[in-house]
Amino acid sequence: MEFLLDDIQSYANLHTEEESPLLRQINRETHLHVLKPRMLSGHLQGRLLAFLSHLIRPDHILEIGTYTGYSALCLAEGLTKEGKLITIDSNAELEPRVKAYIDKSGFGHQIEMKVGNALDILPTLTDTWDLVFIDADKENYLNYYNLVVENVRPGGLIIADNVLWSGKVIDEKATDIDTQMIRKFNEQVHLDPRVSNVLLPVRDGLMVLRKL
C-alpha cells in the first residue's frame, strides 16, 4: 500500500503535524484489536484530510465508510462551530468502539454515526455537502459518487480513498471486481465535466474532486 521508500515515508511523517493523543490511541488499538488495520487512514493521510477540511471550513461533511473512526475525527477538525458530520458504516460490531472514540474527542455533538447499507441511507439524506469522503466497498464507489455528486455545493470536495489499490490499477493481470471498479471510477470521474480532479499518490491513492 505504501509507494514511497520507507525512509522517505518516515521523513514525511516526521515533518508533518503530529497526530493527537486520541488519534494515536485509535491507531494503536486498531492495529491491536481490529481486523484489517491497514484500512485505517493513518498519520500522513489523516493530517491531509484534516488540512483539507480546515481549508474549506465545512458545515456539512459526509463520510461513507467509518471503520474505527480515525478519518471521521480528522475531517471533523475543520468543521465550523455549528457544523455536522454524518458517517456511515455497515459494521455494527464496531459501533460501540467508534462511538466511544467520538465521545472522547470533543466532537460528539457534531458527529452522527449511521449503521447500515450506504446505498439505502444516502437517498434519505437531504443535506448539501461541503465535503464527502468515500472509503467503503470499492465495487460501489461509482454508485456512491453518483448518489452524492449533485448534492455537493460548488467548490465542495469529494475525496475517494484507495484509488491506486496497492498498484493493481496499472497491473494488466489484475482483473478482480474491486480493481475493475476502481479503474472505472477513476476513469469516469476524471472525465466528468461537473468536477475537476487530482489523483494524489498519498498512501494508497486519494482522488480529490472539486465540484464546479
Secondary structure as GFF3:
##gff-version 3
##sequence-region A 1 212
A	DSSP	alpha_helix	6	14	.	.	.	ID=ss1
A	DSSP	alpha_helix	21	33	.	.	.	ID=ss2
A	DSSP	three_ten_helix	37	39	.	.	.	ID=ss3
A	DSSP	alpha_helix	43	56	.	.	.	ID=ss4
A	DSSP	beta_strand	60	64	.	.	.	ID=ss5
A	DSSP	alpha_helix	70	76	.	.	.	ID=ss6
A	DSSP	beta_strand	84	89	.	.	.	ID=ss7
A	DSSP	three_ten_helix	92	94	.	.	.	ID=ss8
A	DSSP	alpha_helix	95	105	.	.	.	ID=ss9
A	DSSP	beta_strand	111	115	.	.	.	ID=ss10
A	DSSP	alpha_helix	118	121	.	.	.	ID=ss11
A	DSSP	three_ten_helix	122	124	.	.	.	ID=ss12
A	DSSP	beta_strand	129	134	.	.	.	ID=ss13
A	DSSP	three_ten_helix	138	140	.	.	.	ID=ss14
A	DSSP	alpha_helix	141	148	.	.	.	ID=ss15
A	DSSP	three_ten_helix	149	151	.	.	.	ID=ss16
A	DSSP	beta_strand	152	161	.	.	.	ID=ss17
A	DSSP	three_ten_helix	165	170	.	.	.	ID=ss18
A	DSSP	alpha_helix	177	191	.	.	.	ID=ss19
A	DSSP	beta_strand	195	200	.	.	.	ID=ss20
A	DSSP	beta_strand	206	211	.	.	.	ID=ss21
###
